[in-house]
């Protein structure tokens, strides 16, 4: 019997021109790969079908039967500065299913409207079959991008960066969920081969050694080209530049290289202020690719394998100032920082001169539909049809179509009898948490909660409905704490990993505190709590209480309220009078709430009999 060929034997028998990645053809056939790794025939068929679809698409574009995506992006106003030859980029995009990415550093606890603009062409590319990556800079956020700044970014503590990366991760997850809905709404094909990823560059940069970084990139990089105008301006007019800030473009280039090597990502998209970093990243990628010493791992360098990128226009406010946290004019995507109502109102206030441009930039509506909306708008500008349409589409992307419809109704917008495409979210009674209806993630609790058992802590944070529910969650390992398994010091800064909570002693939970003040918990897929611990004295002064807090039951609080009202009137209630007043208050509450149904005496007797019978049967 002939020995089975393994991946190692295939590599020895057939020299490889390059390592396996999505950007180049594998050196062995699909049949050989199937025999070597036991890949299912259904998967091989999907791969073959995807390749065939792309060949047919390329031919239709060449024949003029289908429009090129690059022309669509240019028409809608997404393309400002191009790093590369536009005609060559078009040809590469025609013949190859290249991937693209957009990166954002978690220097704040929310994205804003300015961040949304570079994501839009990325989503458009994904609609048309290109792989797409949204990248969180968990590692590069600790350095700080000096682009366009005279003052260095303030140092971000471990707890703050952990909080920021957690919130941004779930914001991007929500965006992707709503993008899928909008893809279906506008009839784009669900292409299996168009993969999408939400990554964190801390996954590879935290393991990058200074030796590899120097050998593959730093020793081949000249300082002269890096001393651009922004760099010199910060050094002469600003507070100087640290070595980390100076090397920031190189780390961004390493990100580009990693995704190019692993996922076939050839294009980077960024804001207009990121053009220098994109160019530096392309140069860094080429340097790392060319410094590969192993002959079998060398990658092709022909024109169809070249990295590329482009920037989108800068989004400014009415005074021409760039949106951002530093400028203090950010319109946040976090509904607890900028409410959905305020976000809707922001787009409602856009002028007639700019609304058509914003419809092209911030919506997935076809150009023909945009023209129809503008015709309706010009017929009666007072109705602000274009602004309402813009606001509804943006809220559908950011908060989901159901929330968008609610805000549209609050603004008394009539859709002309045509109900927009709405995806109904689960009700609050269902207990199902989705990205669009998730409760507020960041909360405050007194430091004394760290003395509680895991079950009671889950109840206090609102992740469990009772202590018993918290006990069940812990027993079934359905709740998680942000930390890496086996690490006693908790979450590695810049990472987002989870460990199931167990029936450990209360003091064990303190090991997962970040900077001794932040604890991050999760239940299910989207229900997260970022708990900031404050002194017990500060908590008492706030007058707030958490679920399960001692001496804060409903009856006790009602009694305290009755005592307080009596003292304000100059009266003093005896225990008997207090009990009588409590009964009257409860009776009045029931009488004023017709939804509360009280059981009659017969029902009470039947329930008591059932409990008695159940107790006997157990004995």
CORPEGI-V542038 format. One record per residue. N is the residue number from 0. SS is DSSP state (alpha for helix, beta for strand, coil for the rest). PSI is psi in radians with two decimals (NA if undefined). Layout:
# CORPEGI-V542038
N:SS:PSI ; N:SS:PSI
This chain:
# CORPEGI-V542038
0:coil:2.23 ; 1:coil:2.42 ; 2:coil:2.54 ; 3:coil:2.37 ; 4:coil:2.20 ; 5:coil:3.07 ; 6:alpha:-0.62 ; 7:alpha:-0.76 ; 8:alpha:-0.60 ; 9:alpha:-0.73 ; 10:alpha:-0.64 ; 11:alpha:-0.69 ; 12:alpha:-0.49 ; 13:coil:1.82 ; 14:coil:2.45 ; 15:coil:2.44 ; 16:coil:-0.38 ; 17:coil:2.73 ; 18:coil:2.82 ; 19:coil:2.29 ; 20:coil:2.93 ; 21:coil:-0.20 ; 22:coil:-0.03 ; 23:coil:2.84 ; 24:coil:2.39 ; 25:coil:2.59 ; 26:coil:-0.19 ; 27:coil:2.81 ; 28:coil:2.85 ; 29:alpha:-0.59 ; 30:alpha:-0.75 ; 31:alpha:-0.72 ; 32:alpha:-0.67 ; 33:alpha:-0.76 ; 34:alpha:-0.62 ; 35:alpha:-0.70 ; 36:alpha:-0.05 ; 37:coil:0.61 ; 38:coil:2.44 ; 39:coil:2.53 ; 40:alpha:-0.56 ; 41:alpha:-0.65 ; 42:alpha:-0.76 ; 43:alpha:-0.64 ; 44:alpha:-0.69 ; 45:alpha:-0.74 ; 46:alpha:-0.81 ; 47:alpha:-0.72 ; 48:alpha:-0.70 ; 49:alpha:-0.72 ; 50:alpha:-0.70 ; 51:alpha:-0.71 ; 52:alpha:-0.71 ; 53:alpha:-0.65 ; 54:alpha:-0.76 ; 55:alpha:-0.71 ; 56:alpha:-0.80 ; 57:alpha:-0.68 ; 58:alpha:-0.68 ; 59:alpha:-0.68 ; 60:alpha:-0.74 ; 61:alpha:-0.62 ; 62:coil:-0.08 ; 63:coil:0.22 ; 64:coil:-0.32 ; 65:coil:2.48 ; 66:coil:2.52 ; 67:coil:2.42 ; 68:alpha:-0.62 ; 69:alpha:-0.70 ; 70:alpha:-0.64 ; 71:alpha:-0.78 ; 72:alpha:-0.69 ; 73:alpha:-0.71 ; 74:alpha:-0.66 ; 75:alpha:-0.11 ; 76:coil:0.34 ; 77:coil:-0.43 ; 78:coil:2.06 ; 79:coil:-1.32 ; 80:coil:2.40 ; 81:beta:2.25 ; 82:beta:1.59 ; 83:coil:3.12 ; 84:coil:2.06 ; 85:alpha:-0.71 ; 86:alpha:-0.68 ; 87:alpha:-0.65 ; 88:alpha:-0.74 ; 89:alpha:-0.73 ; 90:alpha:-0.70 ; 91:alpha:-0.76 ; 92:alpha:-0.49 ; 93:alpha:-0.77 ; 94:alpha:-0.31 ; 95:coil:2.56 ; 96:coil:1.22 ; 97:coil:2.69 ; 98:beta:2.75 ; 99:beta:2.75 ; 100:beta:2.71 ; 101:beta:2.29 ; 102:beta:2.63 ; 103:beta:2.34 ; 104:coil:2.36 ; 105:coil:1.13 ; 106:coil:-0.11 ; 107:coil:2.94 ; 108:coil:0.25 ; 109:coil:2.62 ; 110:coil:2.82 ; 111:beta:3.11 ; 112:alpha:-0.62 ; 113:alpha:-0.61 ; 114:alpha:-0.52 ; 115:alpha:-0.52 ; 116:alpha:-0.86 ; 117:alpha:-0.37 ; 118:alpha:-0.48 ; 119:alpha:-0.87 ; 120:alpha:-0.52 ; 121:alpha:-0.77 ; 122:alpha:-0.67 ; 123:alpha:-0.72 ; 124:alpha:-0.70 ; 125:alpha:-0.69 ; 126:alpha:-0.59 ; 127:coil:0.31 ; 128:coil:0.09 ; 129:coil:2.42 ; 130:coil:2.57 ; 131:beta:2.46 ; 132:beta:2.24 ; 133:beta:2.16 ; 134:beta:2.23 ; 135:beta:2.28 ; 136:coil:1.16 ; 137:coil:-0.52 ; 138:coil:-0.82 ; 139:alpha:-0.36 ; 140:alpha:-0.42 ; 141:alpha:-0.24 ; 142:coil:-0.89 ; 143:coil:2.12 ; 144:coil:2.07 ; 145:coil:0.01 ; 146:coil:2.22 ; 147:coil:0.29 ; 148:coil:2.51 ; 149:coil:-0.40 ; 150:coil:2.43 ; 151:coil:2.63 ; 152:coil:2.58 ; 153:coil:2.59 ; 154:coil:2.33 ; 155:coil:2.18 ; 156:coil:2.84 ; 157:alpha:-0.72 ; 158:alpha:-0.69 ; 159:alpha:-0.74 ; 160:alpha:-0.57 ; 161:alpha:-0.71 ; 162:alpha:-0.81 ; 163:alpha:-0.78 ; 164:alpha:-0.54 ; 165:alpha:-0.83 ; 166:alpha:-0.72 ; 167:alpha:-0.60 ; 168:alpha:-0.77 ; 169:alpha:-0.48 ; 170:alpha:-0.75 ; 171:alpha:-0.61 ; 172:alpha:-0.70 ; 173:alpha:-0.74 ; 174:alpha:-0.80 ; 175:alpha:-0.69 ; 176:alpha:-0.77 ; 177:alpha:-0.53 ; 178:alpha:-0.69 ; 179:alpha:-0.75 ; 180:alpha:-0.75 ; 181:alpha:-0.56 ; 182:alpha:-0.79 ; 183:alpha:-0.64 ; 184:alpha:-0.72 ; 185:coil:0.25 ; 186:coil:0.47 ; 187:coil:2.57 ; 188:coil:2.45 ; 189:coil:1.64 ; 190:coil:2.04 ; 191:coil:-0.61 ; 192:coil:-0.23 ; 193:coil:1.49 ; 194:coil:2.69 ; 195:beta:2.52 ; 196:beta:2.55 ; 197:beta:1.86 ; 198:beta:2.93 ; 199:beta:2.11 ; 200:coil:-0.15 ; 201:alpha:-0.36 ; 202:alpha:-0.60 ; 203:alpha:-0.49 ; 204:alpha:-0.52 ; 205:coil:-0.36 ; 206:coil:0.06 ; 207:coil:2.13 ; 208:coil:2.65 ; 209:alpha:-0.49 ; 210:alpha:-0.87 ; 211:alpha:-0.72 ; 212:alpha:-0.73 ; 213:alpha:-0.77 ; 214:alpha:-0.74 ; 215:alpha:-0.47 ; 216:coil:-0.97 ; 217:alpha:-0.74 ; 218:alpha:-0.28 ; 219:alpha:0.04 ; 220:coil:2.25 ; 221:coil:2.43 ; 222:alpha:-0.57 ; 223:alpha:-0.98 ; 224:alpha:-0.42 ; 225:alpha:-0.29 ; 226:coil:1.15 ; 227:coil:-3.13 ; 228:alpha:-0.73 ; 229:alpha:-0.68 ; 230:alpha:-0.86 ; 231:alpha:-0.64 ; 232:alpha:-0.71 ; 233:alpha:-0.58 ; 234:alpha:-0.57 ; 235:alpha:-0.67 ; 236:alpha:-0.37 ; 237:coil:-2.65 ; 238:coil:0.37 ; 239:coil:-3.13 ; 240:coil:2.25 ; 241:coil:2.85 ; 242:alpha:-0.64 ; 243:alpha:-0.76 ; 244:alpha:-0.67 ; 245:alpha:-0.62 ; 246:coil:0.02 ; 247:alpha:-0.81 ; 248:alpha:-0.52 ; 249:alpha:-0.69 ; 250:alpha:-0.66 ; 251:alpha:-0.63 ; 252:alpha:-0.62 ; 253:alpha:-0.64 ; 254:alpha:-0.82 ; 255:alpha:-0.77 ; 256:alpha:-0.78 ; 257:alpha:-0.81 ; 258:alpha:-0.54 ; 259:alpha:-0.74 ; 260:alpha:-0.70 ; 261:alpha:-0.60 ; 262:alpha:0.00 ; 263:coil:0.50 ; 264:beta:2.05 ; 265:beta:-0.11 ; 266:beta:2.38 ; 267:beta:2.38 ; 268:beta:2.39 ; 269:beta:3.06 ; 270:coil:2.90 ; 271:alpha:-0.45 ; 272:alpha:-0.04 ; 273:alpha:0.10 ; 274:alpha:-0.76 ; 275:alpha:-0.73 ; 276:alpha:-0.63 ; 277:alpha:-0.78 ; 278:alpha:-0.77 ; 279:alpha:-0.65 ; 280:alpha:-0.68 ; 281:alpha:-0.78 ; 282:alpha:-0.74 ; 283:alpha:-0.72 ; 284:alpha:-0.77 ; 285:alpha:-0.67 ; 286:alpha:-0.84 ; 287:alpha:-0.71 ; 288:alpha:-0.69 ; 289:alpha:-0.29 ; 290:coil:0.19 ; 291:coil:2.15 ; 292:coil:-0.52 ; 293:coil:2.14 ; 294:alpha:-0.66 ; 295:alpha:-0.31 ; 296:alpha:0.03 ; 297:coil:2.51 ; 298:coil:2.63 ; 299:coil:2.61 ; 300:coil:0.27 ; 301:coil:2.94 ; 302:alpha:-0.54 ; 303:alpha:-0.10 ; 304:alpha:0.12 ; 305:coil:2.44 ; 306:coil:2.74 ; 307:beta:3.06 ; 308:beta:2.96 ; 309:beta:2.85 ; 310:beta:2.74 ; 311:coil:2.84 ; 312:coil:2.72 ; 313:coil:2.27 ; 314:coil:2.16 ; 315:beta:2.87 ; 316:coil:-3.03 ; 317:coil:-0.40 ; 318:coil:0.05 ; 319:coil:0.19 ; 320:coil:2.42 ; 321:beta:2.43 ; 322:coil:2.48 ; 323:coil:2.90 ; 324:coil:-0.72 ; 325:coil:-0.65 ; 326:coil:-0.27 ; 327:coil:0.30 ; 328:coil:0.36 ; 329:coil:2.40 ; 330:coil:1.81 ; 331:beta:2.67 ; 332:coil:-0.19 ; 333:coil:2.07 ; 334:coil:-0.24 ; 335:coil:-0.12 ; 336:coil:-0.73 ; 337:coil:1.91 ; 338:coil:2.79 ; 339:alpha:-0.63 ; 340:alpha:-0.75 ; 341:alpha:-0.66 ; 342:alpha:-0.73 ; 343:alpha:-0.77 ; 344:alpha:-0.58 ; 345:alpha:-0.79 ; 346:alpha:-0.44 ; 347:alpha:-0.48 ; 348:coil:0.00 ; 349:coil:2.52 ; 350:coil:2.81 ; 351:alpha:-0.49 ; 352:alpha:-0.52 ; 353:alpha:-0.14 ; 354:alpha:-0.62 ; 355:alpha:-0.73 ; 356:alpha:-0.73 ; 357:alpha:-0.58 ; 358:alpha:-0.65 ; 359:alpha:-0.58 ; 360:alpha:-0.68 ; 361:alpha:0.17 ; 362:coil:2.87 ; 363:coil:0.28 ; 364:coil:2.41 ; 365:coil:2.71 ; 366:alpha:-0.63 ; 367:alpha:-0.67 ; 368:alpha:-0.66 ; 369:alpha:-0.72 ; 370:alpha:-0.66 ; 371:alpha:-0.75 ; 372:alpha:-0.72 ; 373:alpha:-0.58 ; 374:alpha:-0.77 ; 375:alpha:-0.69 ; 376:alpha:-0.80 ; 377:alpha:-0.44 ; 378:alpha:-0.56 ; 379:coil:1.40 ; 380:alpha:-0.44 ; 381:alpha:-0.47 ; 382:alpha:-0.30 ; 383:coil:0.82 ; 384:alpha:-0.73 ; 385:alpha:-0.75 ; 386:alpha:-0.71 ; 387:alpha:-0.73 ; 388:alpha:-0.77 ; 389:alpha:-0.86 ; 390:alpha:-0.73 ; 391:alpha:-0.75 ; 392:alpha:-0.71 ; 393:alpha:-0.76 ; 394:alpha:-0.56 ; 395:alpha:-0.63 ; 396:alpha:-0.73 ; 397:alpha:-0.77 ; 398:coil:-0.02 ; 399:coil:2.67 ; 400:alpha:-0.53 ; 401:alpha:-0.75 ; 402:alpha:-0.66 ; 403:alpha:-0.71 ; 404:alpha:-0.69 ; 405:alpha:-0.77 ; 406:alpha:-0.63 ; 407:alpha:-0.71 ; 408:alpha:-0.63 ; 409:alpha:-0.57 ; 410:coil:0.17 ; 411:coil:0.77 ; 412:coil:2.25 ; 413:coil:2.28 ; 414:coil:0.40 ; 415:coil:0.50 ; 416:coil:-0.14 ; 417:coil:1.99 ; 418:coil:2.23 ; 419:coil:2.90 ; 420:coil:1.99 ; 421:coil:2.31 ; 422:coil:1.99 ; 423:coil:2.25 ; 424:coil:2.69 ; 425:coil:2.56 ; 426:coil:2.90 ; 427:alpha:-0.59 ; 428:alpha:-0.45 ; 429:alpha:-0.44 ; 430:coil:0.06 ; 431:coil:2.17 ; 432:coil:2.22 ; 433:coil:2.95 ; 434:coil:-0.48 ; 435:coil:-0.26 ; 436:coil:0.25 ; 437:coil:2.45 ; 438:coil:3.02 ; 439:coil:2.35 ; 440:coil:-0.64 ; 441:beta:2.14 ; 442:beta:2.92 ; 443:beta:2.51 ; 444:beta:2.71 ; 445:beta:2.66 ; 446:alpha:-0.39 ; 447:alpha:-0.29 ; 448:alpha:-0.32 ; 449:alpha:-0.15 ; 450:alpha:-0.03 ; 451:coil:2.79 ; 452:coil:2.78 ; 453:alpha:-0.67 ; 454:alpha:-0.81 ; 455:alpha:-0.56 ; 456:alpha:-0.69 ; 457:alpha:-0.65 ; 458:alpha:-0.72 ; 459:alpha:-0.57 ; 460:coil:-0.11 ; 461:coil:0.09 ; 462:coil:-0.27 ; 463:coil:2.58 ; 464:coil:-0.26 ; 465:coil:3.01 ; 466:alpha:-0.68 ; 467:alpha:-0.69 ; 468:alpha:-0.68 ; 469:alpha:-0.68 ; 470:alpha:-0.73 ; 471:alpha:-0.74 ; 472:alpha:-0.78 ; 473:alpha:-0.75 ; 474:alpha:-0.71 ; 475:coil:0.06 ; 476:coil:0.82 ; 477:coil:0.07 ; 478:beta:2.64 ; 479:beta:2.67 ; 480:beta:2.47 ; 481:beta:1.88 ; 482:coil:2.83 ; 483:coil:2.36 ; 484:coil:2.32 ; 485:coil:-0.03 ; 486:coil:2.09 ; 487:coil:-0.27 ; 488:coil:0.15 ; 489:coil:-2.58 ; 490:coil:2.30 ; 491:coil:2.18 ; 492:coil:2.28 ; 493:coil:-0.21 ; 494:coil:2.86 ; 495:coil:1.60 ; 496:coil:2.81 ; 497:beta:2.49 ; 498:beta:2.26 ; 499:beta:2.38 ; 500:coil:2.53 ; 501:coil:3.14 ; 502:coil:1.04 ; 503:coil:2.97 ; 504:coil:2.67 ; 505:alpha:-0.68 ; 506:alpha:-0.31 ; 507:alpha:-0.54 ; 508:alpha:-0.53 ; 509:alpha:-0.36 ; 510:alpha:-0.36 ; 511:alpha:0.12 ; 512:coil:2.46 ; 513:beta:2.15 ; 514:coil:0.43 ; 515:coil:0.42 ; 516:coil:-0.19 ; 517:beta:2.33 ; 518:beta:2.28 ; 519:beta:2.13 ; 520:beta:2.76 ; 521:beta:2.52 ; 522:beta:2.29 ; 523:coil:-2.69 ; 524:coil:-0.54 ; 525:coil:-0.08 ; 526:beta:1.75 ; 527:beta:2.54 ; 528:beta:2.15 ; 529:beta:1.77 ; 530:beta:2.07 ; 531:beta:2.16 ; 532:beta:2.31 ; 533:beta:2.80 ; 534:coil:2.57 ; 535:alpha:-0.61 ; 536:alpha:-0.73 ; 537:alpha:-0.64 ; 538:alpha:-0.75 ; 539:alpha:-0.69 ; 540:alpha:-0.50 ; 541:alpha:-0.41 ; 542:coil:0.09 ; 543:coil:2.82 ; 544:coil:2.70 ; 545:coil:2.78 ; 546:coil:2.27 ; 547:coil:0.06 ; 548:coil:2.31 ; 549:coil:2.48 ; 550:coil:0.48 ; 551:coil:0.49 ; 552:coil:2.90 ; 553:alpha:-0.82 ; 554:alpha:-0.77 ; 555:alpha:-0.72 ; 556:alpha:-0.60 ; 557:alpha:-0.69 ; 558:alpha:-0.76 ; 559:alpha:-0.68 ; 560:alpha:-0.72 ; 561:alpha:-0.71 ; 562:alpha:-0.74 ; 563:alpha:-0.73 ; 564:alpha:-0.66 ; 565:alpha:-0.72 ; 566:alpha:-0.63 ; 567:alpha:-0.48 ; 568:coil:0.00 ; 569:coil:0.37 ; 570:coil:2.85 ; 571:coil:2.16 ; 572:coil:2.30 ; 573:coil:2.90 ; 574:alpha:-0.71 ; 575:alpha:-0.78 ; 576:alpha:-0.63 ; 577:alpha:-0.74 ; 578:alpha:-0.72 ; 579:alpha:-0.72 ; 580:alpha:-0.61 ; 581:alpha:-0.75 ; 582:alpha:-0.70 ; 583:alpha:-0.68 ; 584:alpha:-0.76 ; 585:alpha:-0.69 ; 586:alpha:-0.73 ; 587:alpha:-0.65 ; 588:alpha:-0.74 ; 589:alpha:-0.71 ; 590:alpha:-0.58 ; 591:coil:-0.08 ; 592:coil:1.67 ; 593:coil:-0.22 ; 594:coil:-0.29 ; 595:coil:2.12 ; 596:coil:2.13 ; 597:coil:2.39 ; 598:coil:2.53 ; 599:coil:3.04 ; 600:alpha:-0.67 ; 601:alpha:-0.75 ; 602:alpha:-0.69 ; 603:alpha:-0.76 ; 604:alpha:-0.75 ; 605:alpha:-0.73 ; 606:alpha:-0.70 ; 607:alpha:-0.72 ; 608:alpha:-0.70 ; 609:alpha:-0.73 ; 610:alpha:-0.66 ; 611:alpha:-0.75 ; 612:alpha:-0.69 ; 613:alpha:-0.66 ; 614:alpha:-0.71 ; 615:alpha:-0.72 ; 616:alpha:-0.59 ; 617:alpha:-0.63 ; 618:coil:NA
